Amino acid sequence: MVRFNIKAYLVDKSLTIYRVSKESGYGYTTIHRSFNKAQSQATSLNIRDLDALARAQQMEMWQVLKELENGYQKSDSDQESLVKTKRDSKSDG
């Protein structure tokens, strides 16, 4: 699964969850839950999220996806460390 650092993208683009939800027409709670899942620094991306980010910036979805792929994609090593951290935290409990 390809994962992107959505929070970094929002910061770099001076976007807030409120603005994305308002500009895109999607509910605040829907966008908030999607962008703030229990996570390290990456979240999976779905079509609704991509559409919301595109609408908030008056862009096409493919343009947003291209930006995410070029600057916000999490590497495999980041994913491996995330999985390891999750496993370690479960074994501590």
N, C-alpha and C positions, 0 to 999 in steps of 0.2 A: 504494500500500500504506500502510495506517495503521500507525504505529509508536509504541510506548510506551516510556517510560523506566522499565523494570522495576526497575533498581537503586535508583532514587529511591523507587519504591513500596515496595520491601523495607525500605529505611532508615526511611521515614516510618511504616511499620506495625510497626516493630521485629521484622521477620522475618529469618531467616537461611535460606540455602539448605538447611542441615541440617534446620531445623525444618519448612520447607515439604515436604521429601521425607519426613520422618518422619510428619508429620500427614496427608499426602495418600496415602501408600502407594506413591508413585512412587520409583524408585531415586534415590539421591543423585547418581550419575553422570549420569543422564538429565536431572535438573533442573539440575545444575551446568553441563552442556554447553549447555543451552538458554538459561540466564540469563547465561552468560559467553562467548558467541560473540565472535569477533573483531569488535569494534564500537567505535563512538565512545561514545555514551551511550544508545543505543536498540537495541532488538531487535524482530524481528517476534514476534508472539504467536500461539501455536496453541492449540487446544482443550485439550490436555493441560496446558499451562501455566496456562491460565485455571482449569481444574478443580483443579489443585494449589493455586493461590493461594486459591481458594474453600474447599477442604477444610481448609486450614491455619488459616483464620479462622472456620470454621463459618458460612460464608456461601453464598449461591447464586451461580452463575457470573455471572448478569446483574448482580448487585450489584457484583461486582468489576469487571466490564467498565464499568459506569457510573462507578465511581470512577476507573478508568484514563482513560476518555474525558474526564472533567471536570477531571482534574488532572495527567495524566501523558502526554498526547498530544504528540508531537513535531510542530512546525510544518513547513510546506513549506520555509521558509528554512533550518531546521536540517538537513533532508534534503539540500537543495542544497549546503550547506557540507560535509556528510559526503561526498557524492559527489565534490565538487571535491577534498577532502582525499585521498580514496582515489586519484583520478586523478593528483594531484600526487605522491603517494608512489610510485606505479608508475613515473612518468616519471623520478623521481630515481634509481631502482635501475638 
